[in-house]
């Protein structure tokens, strides 16, 4: 009984930590925050209580600080960058800020996150980055997409909304581009992305990749770490470095041809 009471208190404490700051900000009429990410000032917008919570963590440097620092280093000198699974656009916006002459594409199929990212691009006056309400997958067409709209977890196969899908190969051909850097965070659908990029990954390109892998979510797609990295390895020799994230496994990938 005592343990149940403790669990209940912990549950509502967490709820208060997430909801109360958001509503206090709304009462004060505050919807945007200036955050400094390793010397890069960004004006960020919070559309929901969850986004507000994550933004506060990001603002104070508590949310994936080592991954953001690694991303900043990877962005240096790049010409074409893809952020696949953009959430609030943070990674793509950092890339666009660091490389004003580069082309940056953010893919975010979730409706609330798409609006959120569009607002953040507008607030930062960026002309070299575009957000697309498309899911990168293994086929061109449509797919069911959803789950916790406005959060970090919407993915293919959840919810009831239909979104457009396109393979990586099709998108690159349509836009006549070859990315030299990618961030991939697609909540378990990583192998589908690599399946749809066979022509690009097996070609002459040697992109650097920041890859976030969710072992639990991979199971939802009948996949695994081993199967995913076997697929990547089929495209050439790759160097993998584990960034040591405990919530999900985050790697940098340098793909080189045999």
Backbone as numpy.savetxt, mean C-alpha at the origin, in Angstrom:
# Nx Ny Nz CAx CAy CAz Cx Cy Cz
-14.14 -14.86 35.49 -14.97 -13.64 35.49 -14.11 -12.38 35.49
-13.08 -12.40 36.34 -12.18 -11.25 36.42 -11.47 -11.01 35.11
-11.08 -12.12 34.46 -10.39 -11.99 33.17 -11.31 -11.41 32.11
-12.59 -11.79 32.14 -13.56 -11.24 31.19 -13.72 -9.75 31.38
-13.75 -9.31 32.63 -13.85 -7.87 32.92 -12.62 -7.14 32.41
-11.43 -7.73 32.63 -10.20 -7.11 32.14 -10.19 -7.01 30.62
-10.66 -8.06 29.96 -10.72 -8.05 28.49 -11.69 -6.99 27.99
-12.82 -6.83 28.69 -13.81 -5.83 28.31 -13.25 -4.42 28.46
-12.55 -4.19 29.56 -11.93 -2.87 29.79 -10.90 -2.58 28.71
-10.08 -3.58 28.38 -9.07 -3.40 27.34 -9.71 -3.10 25.99
-10.82 -3.79 25.71 -11.53 -3.58 24.44 -12.03 -2.14 24.32
-12.70 -1.64 25.35 -13.26 -0.29 25.28 -12.19 0.79 25.40
-11.08 0.47 26.07 -9.97 1.42 26.10 -9.42 1.63 24.69
-9.31 0.52 23.95 -8.83 0.61 22.57 -9.81 1.41 21.71
-11.13 1.16 21.91 -12.14 1.89 21.16 -12.03 3.39 21.43
-11.85 3.75 22.70 -11.73 5.17 23.07 -10.49 5.79 22.44
-9.39 5.02 22.42 -8.14 5.51 21.84 -8.30 5.80 20.34
-9.14 5.03 19.67 -9.36 5.22 18.24 -10.41 6.29 17.95
-11.54 6.25 18.66 -12.67 7.11 18.31 -12.58 8.52 18.90
-12.21 8.65 20.18 -12.28 9.96 20.84 -11.43 11.04 20.16
-10.15 10.78 19.81 -9.38 11.83 19.13 -10.00 12.27 17.81
-10.60 11.28 17.10 -11.24 11.61 15.82 -12.40 12.56 16.02
-13.27 12.28 16.98 -14.45 13.13 17.20 -14.06 14.49 17.79
-13.04 14.53 18.64 -12.56 15.81 19.15 -12.03 16.67 18.01
-11.33 16.05 17.06 -10.83 16.79 15.90 -11.97 17.32 15.05
-13.01 16.50 14.88 -14.17 16.94 14.09 -14.88 18.11 14.78
-15.03 18.05 16.10 -15.66 19.14 16.85 -14.88 20.43 16.66
-13.55 20.31 16.63 -12.68 21.48 16.45 -12.60 21.90 14.99
-13.21 21.12 14.10 -13.17 21.44 12.68 -11.86 21.10 12.01
-11.06 20.24 12.64 -9.74 19.90 12.11 -9.81 18.58 11.34
-9.51 18.65 10.05 -9.56 17.46 9.20 -8.21 17.14 8.57
-7.27 18.06 8.62 -5.97 17.84 8.02 -4.86 18.03 9.06
-3.75 17.34 8.84 -2.61 17.41 9.74 -1.34 17.52 8.92
-0.38 18.29 9.40 0.92 18.33 8.76 1.81 17.30 9.46
2.31 16.37 8.70 3.20 15.35 9.23 4.54 15.45 8.53
5.62 15.20 9.26 6.96 15.26 8.69 7.56 13.87 8.67
7.78 13.35 7.46 8.31 12.01 7.31 9.76 12.10 6.85
10.67 12.04 7.83 12.10 12.07 7.53 12.46 13.26 6.64
11.99 14.42 7.06 12.32 15.65 6.34 11.39 15.98 5.21
10.36 15.14 5.00 9.39 15.41 3.92 8.08 15.86 4.55
7.76 17.15 4.51 6.49 17.61 5.10 5.31 17.25 4.20
4.30 16.64 4.77 3.11 16.26 4.01 1.87 16.75 4.75
0.92 17.25 3.99 -0.38 17.61 4.54 -1.31 16.43 4.27
-1.82 15.82 5.34 -2.60 14.59 5.21 -4.01 14.79 5.76
-4.94 14.08 5.15 -6.37 14.23 5.43 -6.92 12.94 6.06
-7.77 13.08 7.06 -8.39 11.92 7.71 -9.89 11.90 7.40
-10.32 10.89 6.66 -11.70 10.79 6.21 -12.57 9.99 7.19
-11.96 9.07 7.94 -12.69 8.21 8.88 -11.92 8.12 10.20
-12.56 7.55 11.21 -11.89 7.41 12.51 -10.65 6.54 12.41
-10.72 5.49 11.57 -9.58 4.59 11.45 -8.40 5.30 10.78
-8.69 6.06 9.70 -7.64 6.80 9.02 -7.03 7.85 9.95
-7.87 8.47 10.77 -7.39 9.45 11.74 -6.42 8.78 12.72
-6.77 7.59 13.17 -5.94 6.85 14.12 -4.58 6.50 13.51
-4.61 5.96 12.29 -3.36 5.61 11.62 -2.52 6.86 11.34
-3.19 7.95 10.95 -2.48 9.19 10.66 -1.77 9.72 11.89
-2.40 9.65 13.05 -1.75 10.09 14.28 -0.50 9.26 14.56
-0.59 7.96 14.33 0.58 7.10 14.51 1.67 7.48 13.52
1.27 7.73 12.27 2.24 8.12 11.25 2.86 9.48 11.60
2.04 10.38 12.07 2.49 11.73 12.39 3.56 11.72 13.49
3.42 10.80 14.44 4.37 10.72 15.55 5.52 9.74 15.28
5.53 9.18 14.07 6.62 8.27 13.72 6.49 6.88 14.31
5.27 6.49 14.71 5.06 5.19 15.34 4.63 4.11 14.36
4.26 4.48 13.15 3.68 3.54 12.20 4.71 3.18 11.13
5.24 1.97 11.20 6.19 1.44 10.21 7.35 2.41 9.93
8.00 2.98 10.95 9.05 3.97 10.70 10.23 3.43 9.91
10.65 2.18 10.21 11.80 1.62 9.49 11.47 1.31 8.04
10.19 1.00 7.77 9.79 0.71 6.39 9.73 2.01 5.58
9.20 3.07 6.19 9.16 4.36 5.51 10.56 4.89 5.23
11.47 4.70 6.17 12.85 5.13 5.97 13.50 4.35 4.83
13.24 3.04 4.76 13.78 2.22 3.68 13.18 2.65 2.34
11.88 2.94 2.33 11.21 3.39 1.10 11.83 4.69 0.59
12.10 5.61 1.49 12.73 6.88 1.10 14.05 6.62 0.38
14.84 5.69 0.89 16.13 5.38 0.27 15.93 4.75 -1.11
14.95 3.83 -1.20 14.68 3.16 -2.47 14.21 4.14 -3.55
13.54 5.19 -3.14 12.96 6.16 -4.09 14.00 7.02 -4.80
15.17 7.14 -4.22 16.17 8.07 -4.75 16.53 7.74 -6.20
16.37 8.74 -7.07 16.79 8.62 -8.46 15.91 7.78 -9.35
14.70 7.44 -8.90 13.82 6.60 -9.71 13.00 7.44 -10.69
12.61 6.81 -11.81 11.89 7.52 -12.87 10.42 7.15 -12.99
10.10 5.91 -12.63 8.71 5.45 -12.73 8.42 4.53 -11.56
7.42 4.89 -10.76 7.18 4.21 -9.49 5.72 3.80 -9.39
5.47 2.56 -8.99 4.11 2.07 -8.77 3.91 1.76 -7.29
2.82 2.28 -6.74 2.41 1.97 -5.37 1.13 1.16 -5.47
1.25 -0.16 -5.35 0.10 -1.05 -5.55 -0.47 -1.44 -4.19
-1.65 -0.91 -3.89 -2.25 -1.03 -2.57 -1.91 0.22 -1.78
-2.46 1.35 -2.23 -1.98 2.65 -1.75 -2.49 3.10 -0.40
-3.63 2.59 0.06 -4.28 3.04 1.29 -4.49 4.55 1.25
-3.72 5.34 2.03 -3.91 6.80 2.02 -2.96 7.52 1.09
-2.18 6.76 0.33 -1.29 7.37 -0.66 0.07 7.75 -0.14
0.35 7.46 1.13 1.57 7.95 1.75 2.83 7.57 0.98
2.98 6.29 0.64 4.21 5.85 -0.03 4.35 6.50 -1.41
3.25 6.54 -2.17 3.30 7.15 -3.49 3.57 8.65 -3.43
3.01 9.32 -2.43 3.21 10.76 -2.28 4.66 11.06 -1.90
5.23 10.26 -1.01 6.65 10.43 -0.68 7.51 10.26 -1.93
7.20 9.24 -2.74 7.96 9.00 -3.98 7.85 10.19 -4.92
6.65 10.75 -5.05 6.44 11.90 -5.96 7.15 13.14 -5.45
7.18 13.33 -4.14 7.86 14.48 -3.55 9.37 14.40 -3.78
9.92 13.21 -3.62 11.36 13.01 -3.77 11.81 13.05 -5.22
10.90 12.72 -6.15 11.24 12.64 -7.57 10.23 13.45 -8.40
10.34 14.78 -8.39 9.34 15.61 -9.07 9.25 15.38 -10.58
10.28 14.79 -11.17 10.24 14.52 -12.62 9.81 13.09 -12.93
9.57 12.30 -11.90 9.18 10.90 -12.11 7.67 10.78 -12.31
7.26 9.67 -12.90 5.84 9.32 -12.98 5.52 8.36 -11.84
4.47 8.67 -11.09 4.08 7.84 -9.95 2.61 7.45 -10.11
2.33 6.16 -9.97 0.96 5.65 -10.07 0.61 4.92 -8.78
-0.53 5.31 -8.18 -1.03 4.67 -6.97 -2.29 3.90 -7.32
-2.35 2.63 -6.95 -3.52 1.79 -7.22 -4.26 1.56 -5.91
-5.52 2.01 -5.85 -6.32 1.85 -4.63 -7.77 1.64 -5.00
-8.25 0.38 -5.01 -9.62 0.09 -5.46 -10.71 0.45 -4.45
-10.37 0.55 -3.16 -11.38 0.85 -2.15 -11.89 2.28 -2.31
-13.21 2.47 -2.30 -13.80 3.77 -2.59 -13.36 4.85 -1.60
-13.44 4.56 -0.31 -13.07 5.58 0.68 -11.58 5.88 0.61
-10.76 4.85 0.49 -9.31 5.08 0.39 -8.93 5.80 -0.90
-9.66 5.52 -1.97 -9.43 6.23 -3.23 -9.69 7.73 -3.07
-10.80 8.08 -2.44 -11.11 9.49 -2.20 -10.08 10.12 -1.28
-9.70 9.38 -0.27 -8.72 9.82 0.71 -7.39 10.14 0.02
-6.92 9.22 -0.81 -5.65 9.40 -1.53 -5.74 10.58 -2.50
-6.86 10.69 -3.20 -7.04 11.82 -4.13 -6.94 13.15 -3.41
-7.53 13.21 -2.22 -7.47 14.43 -1.41 -6.05 14.73 -0.98
-5.31 13.72 -0.58 -3.94 13.93 -0.12 -3.02 14.38 -1.26
-3.25 13.88 -2.46 -2.48 14.34 -3.63 -2.77 15.81 -3.89
-4.05 16.16 -3.83 -4.47 17.55 -4.05 -3.86 18.48 -2.99
-3.90 18.06 -1.73 -3.38 18.90 -0.64 -1.89 19.17 -0.79
-1.17 18.23 -1.39 0.28 18.39 -1.54 0.69 18.95 -2.90
-0.30 19.37 -3.71 -0.04 20.06 -4.99 0.91 19.26 -5.89
0.61 17.99 -6.02 1.47 17.12 -6.82 0.85 16.86 -8.19
1.62 17.13 -9.24 1.13 16.92 -10.61 1.71 15.66 -11.24
2.67 15.03 -10.57 3.35 13.88 -11.17 2.89 12.54 -10.60
1.76 12.56 -9.88 1.24 11.31 -9.32 -0.24 11.18 -9.62
-0.65 9.97 -9.95 -2.05 9.69 -10.29 -2.53 8.51 -9.47
-3.76 8.62 -8.92 -4.35 7.49 -8.21 -5.42 6.85 -9.09
-5.41 5.53 -9.14 -6.31 4.78 -10.01 -7.14 3.81 -9.18
-8.46 3.83 -9.41 -9.36 2.94 -8.68 -9.45 1.60 -9.41
-8.32 0.91 -9.41 -8.17 -0.35 -10.13 -7.39 -1.32 -9.25
-7.72 -2.61 -9.36 -6.96 -3.65 -8.68 -6.03 -4.33 -9.68
-4.76 -4.44 -9.33 -3.82 -5.18 -10.18 -3.99 -6.67 -9.84
-4.24 -7.48 -10.88 -4.53 -8.89 -10.64 -3.94 -9.75 -11.76
-4.41 -10.98 -11.87 -3.90 -11.89 -12.90 -4.75 -11.91 -14.15
-5.84 -11.11 -14.17 -6.72 -11.05 -15.33 -7.26 -9.64 -15.51
-7.56 -9.27 -16.73 -8.28 -8.03 -17.02 -9.76 -8.30 -16.89
-10.49 -7.42 -16.21 -11.93 -7.62 -16.07 -12.48 -6.95 -14.84
-13.25 -7.72 -14.06 -13.84 -7.22 -12.82 -13.70 -8.28 -11.73
-13.75 -7.82 -10.48 -13.64 -8.75 -9.36 -14.39 -8.16 -8.17
-14.84 -9.02 -7.28 -15.44 -8.57 -6.02 -14.32 -8.06 -5.12
-14.55 -6.92 -4.51 -13.50 -6.29 -3.69 -14.15 -5.59 -2.51
-13.54 -5.71 -1.33 -14.10 -4.99 -0.18 -13.52 -5.48 1.13
-14.29 -5.23 2.22 -13.84 -5.57 3.55 -13.24 -4.38 4.26
-13.88 -3.90 5.34 -13.37 -2.79 6.14 -12.99 -1.59 5.27
-13.97 -1.07 4.54 -13.71 0.07 3.66 -13.18 1.26 4.46
-12.15 1.88 3.94 -11.50 2.99 4.65 -10.36 2.54 5.53
-10.15 1.23 5.65 -9.07 0.70 6.46 -7.93 0.21 5.60
-7.00 -0.52 6.23 -5.83 -1.01 5.51 -6.03 -2.41 4.94
-7.21 -3.02 5.19 -7.37 -4.43 4.84 -8.29 -4.81 3.70
-8.97 -3.89 2.97 -9.82 -4.33 1.86 -9.01 -5.14 0.84
-9.64 -6.19 0.27 -8.89 -7.02 -0.65 -9.81 -7.73 -1.63
-9.21 -8.29 -2.65 -9.93 -9.06 -3.66 -10.64 -10.25 -3.00
-11.90 -10.46 -3.40 -12.65 -11.61 -2.91 -13.49 -11.34 -1.69
-13.36 -10.15 -1.08 -14.17 -9.80 0.09 -15.23 -8.78 -0.30
-16.24 -8.61 0.56 -17.25 -7.58 0.34 -18.19 -7.91 -0.80
-18.83 -6.86 -1.33 -19.83 -7.05 -2.39 -19.62 -6.11 -3.58
-18.66 -5.20 -3.49 -18.44 -4.23 -4.57 -17.63 -4.83 -5.70
-17.97 -4.45 -6.92 -17.19 -4.85 -8.08 -16.23 -3.74 -8.46
-14.98 -4.10 -8.72 -14.00 -3.12 -9.17 -13.31 -3.65 -10.42
-12.76 -2.73 -11.19 -12.03 -3.09 -12.40 -10.69 -3.72 -12.03
-10.30 -4.75 -12.76 -8.98 -5.34 -12.59 -8.20 -5.23 -13.90
-6.89 -5.18 -13.75 -6.03 -5.16 -14.93 -4.74 -5.87 -14.54
-4.14 -6.58 -15.48 -2.86 -7.19 -15.19 -1.77 -6.12 -15.26
-0.68 -6.40 -14.58 0.45 -5.47 -14.62 0.94 -5.31 -16.06
1.03 -6.41 -16.77 1.49 -6.34 -18.17 0.58 -5.45 -19.02
-0.73 -5.59 -18.88 -1.67 -4.78 -19.66 -1.52 -3.30 -19.32
-1.41 -2.98 -18.03 -1.29 -1.58 -17.62 -0.01 -0.96 -18.16
1.08 -1.68 -18.08 2.36 -1.13 -18.55 2.35 -0.92 -20.06
1.72 -1.83 -20.79 1.61 -1.67 -22.24 0.75 -0.48 -22.61
-0.39 -0.36 -21.94 -1.32 0.74 -22.24 -0.68 2.10 -21.99
0.19 2.20 -21.00 0.79 3.48 -20.62 2.23 3.63 -21.09
2.74 2.59 -21.77 4.10 2.63 -22.34 5.13 3.02 -21.29
5.13 2.31 -20.19 6.05 2.60 -19.09 6.73 1.33 -18.60
7.88 1.50 -17.95 8.59 0.41 -17.28 9.01 0.91 -15.90
8.33 0.51 -14.86 8.68 0.99 -13.52 10.04 0.45 -13.06
10.80 1.30 -12.37 12.05 0.84 -11.78 11.92 0.65 -10.27
10.73 0.97 -9.73 10.47 0.74 -8.31 8.99 0.46 -8.10
8.69 -0.52 -7.24 7.31 -0.86 -6.91 7.17 -1.08 -5.42
6.05 -0.64 -4.87 5.65 -1.06 -3.53 4.40 -1.92 -3.68
4.42 -3.11 -3.12 3.30 -4.04 -3.27 2.78 -4.42 -1.90
1.52 -4.10 -1.64 0.86 -4.45 -0.39 -0.60 -4.73 -0.71
-0.89 -5.99 -1.10 -2.20 -6.32 -1.67 -2.94 -7.38 -0.86
-2.62 -7.49 0.42 -3.42 -8.27 1.36 -3.65 -9.71 0.94
-2.58 -10.37 0.51 -2.66 -11.79 0.19 -2.72 -12.12 -1.29
-2.97 -11.12 -2.15 -3.10 -11.36 -3.59 -1.79 -11.15 -4.34
-0.66 -11.27 -3.63 0.64 -10.99 -4.23 0.94 -11.90 -5.43
0.67 -13.18 -5.30 0.99 -14.09 -6.40 0.17 -13.76 -7.63
-1.08 -13.33 -7.46 -1.92 -12.95 -8.60 -1.27 -11.78 -9.35
-0.71 -10.84 -8.61 -0.02 -9.71 -9.24 1.16 -10.19 -10.06
1.99 -11.08 -9.48 3.17 -11.56 -10.20 2.77 -12.46 -11.38
1.67 -13.20 -11.24 1.17 -13.99 -12.37 0.79 -13.08 -13.54
0.22 -11.93 -13.23 -0.22 -11.00 -14.28 0.88 -10.09 -14.80
2.10 -10.27 -14.29 3.23 -9.45 -14.75 4.33 -10.27 -15.37
3.97 -11.42 -15.93 4.96 -12.35 -16.47 5.86 -11.72 -17.52
5.27 -10.99 -18.45 6.05 -10.39 -19.53 7.03 -9.35 -19.00
6.55 -8.53 -18.06 7.41 -7.48 -17.49 8.54 -8.09 -16.65
8.19 -8.97 -15.72 9.19 -9.49 -14.79 10.19 -10.43 -15.47
9.78 -11.11 -16.54 10.70 -12.01 -17.23 11.45 -11.31 -18.35
11.16 -10.02 -18.56 11.83 -9.24 -19.60 13.15 -8.67 -19.12
13.52 -7.52 -19.69 14.83 -6.94 -19.42 14.85 -6.04 -18.19
13.66 -5.74 -17.62 13.60 -4.82 -16.48 14.15 -5.48 -15.21
14.76 -4.65 -14.37 15.27 -5.12 -13.07 14.72 -4.21 -11.97
13.43 -4.28 -11.70 12.85 -3.35 -10.73 13.24 -3.68 -9.29
13.31 -2.66 -8.47 13.40 -2.86 -7.03 11.98 -2.90 -6.49
11.76 -3.73 -5.47 10.40 -3.93 -4.96 10.42 -3.88 -3.44
9.50 -3.12 -2.88 9.21 -3.21 -1.45 7.95 -4.04 -1.34
8.08 -5.23 -0.78 6.99 -6.21 -0.78 6.54 -6.52 0.63
5.26 -6.24 0.93 4.68 -6.60 2.21 3.86 -7.88 2.02
4.23 -8.90 2.76 3.60 -10.22 2.62 2.80 -10.52 3.89
1.56 -10.94 3.72 0.68 -11.28 4.83 0.44 -12.79 4.80
1.20 -13.56 5.58 1.07 -15.03 5.53 -0.35 -15.53 5.76
-1.08 -14.91 6.69 -2.46 -15.34 6.97 -3.35 -15.08 5.76
-3.19 -13.92 5.12 -4.03 -13.57 3.98 -3.68 -14.39 2.74
-2.41 -14.81 2.63 -2.03 -15.65 1.50 -2.87 -16.93 1.46
-3.19 -17.45 2.63 -4.00 -18.67 2.71 -5.38 -18.48 2.11
-5.90 -17.24 2.17 -7.21 -16.96 1.57 -7.19 -17.13 0.05
-5.98 -17.08 -0.52 -5.83 -17.23 -1.97 -5.15 -18.56 -2.32
-5.22 -19.51 -1.37 -4.61 -20.83 -1.55 -3.13 -20.70 -1.95
-2.45 -19.78 -1.29 -1.05 -19.53 -1.60 -0.24 -19.56 -0.31
1.07 -19.39 -0.43 1.97 -19.41 0.72 3.22 -18.60 0.40
4.03 -18.33 1.43 5.31 -17.66 1.21 6.14 -18.41 0.19
6.24 -19.73 0.37 7.09 -20.55 -0.49 6.66 -20.47 -1.95
5.34 -20.55 -2.17 4.82 -20.49 -3.53 5.04 -19.11 -4.16
4.86 -18.06 -3.36 5.07 -16.70 -3.85 6.52 -16.49 -4.27
7.45 -16.87 -3.43 8.86 -16.62 -3.76 9.37 -17.57 -4.85
8.74 -18.71 -4.98 9.06 -19.58 -6.12 8.64 -18.93 -7.42
7.49 -18.27 -7.41 7.02 -17.53 -8.59 8.00 -16.41 -8.94
8.40 -15.62 -7.93 9.35 -14.52 -8.19 10.66 -15.08 -8.72
11.12 -16.18 -8.14 12.38 -16.79 -8.55 12.33 -17.29 -9.99
11.13 -17.63 -10.47 11.00 -18.11 -11.85 11.30 -17.02 -12.87
11.28 -15.77 -12.42 11.55 -14.65 -13.31 13.02 -14.25 -13.33
13.82 -14.83 -12.45 15.23 -14.49 -12.41 15.77 -14.59 -10.99
17.05 -14.41 -10.85 17.68 -14.45 -9.54 17.29 -13.20 -8.76
16.93 -13.36 -7.50 16.55 -12.18 -6.73 17.24 -12.17 -5.37
17.53 -10.96 -4.94 18.11 -10.74 -3.62 17.01 -10.25 -2.70
16.81 -10.93 -1.58 15.71 -10.59 -0.66 16.29 -10.20 0.70
15.79 -9.08 1.21 16.22 -8.64 2.54 15.01 -8.43 3.42
14.98 -9.08 4.57 13.87 -9.00 5.51 14.04 -7.75 6.37
13.01 -6.89 6.38 13.07 -5.65 7.15 12.62 -5.84 8.60
12.24 -7.06 8.96 11.98 -7.37 10.36 10.68 -6.85 10.92
9.67 -6.67 10.06 8.37 -6.23 10.56 7.64 -7.44 11.16
7.09 -7.28 12.35 6.47 -8.42 13.03 5.00 -8.62 12.63
4.32 -7.54 12.25 2.88 -7.67 11.95 2.66 -8.37 10.62
3.45 -8.04 9.64 3.49 -8.78 8.39 4.95 -8.81 7.97
5.27 -9.62 7.02 6.67 -9.74 6.60 6.94 -8.78 5.47
7.91 -7.89 5.67 8.22 -6.88 4.68 9.64 -7.09 4.16
9.78 -7.11 2.84 11.06 -7.39 2.22 11.39 -6.34 1.17
12.67 -6.15 0.94 13.10 -5.46 -0.28 13.57 -6.55 -1.23
13.17 -6.41 -2.49 13.51 -7.39 -3.53 14.28 -6.68 -4.62
15.46 -7.19 -4.94 16.20 -6.75 -6.11 16.18 -7.89 -7.11
15.42 -7.70 -8.18 15.25 -8.76 -9.17 16.29 -8.59 -10.28
17.05 -9.65 -10.51 18.08 -9.63 -11.54 17.88 -10.83 -12.44
18.22 -10.68 -13.71 18.02 -11.78 -14.67 19.15 -12.80 -14.58
18.79 -14.04 -14.87 19.80 -15.10 -14.85 20.84 -14.85 -15.92
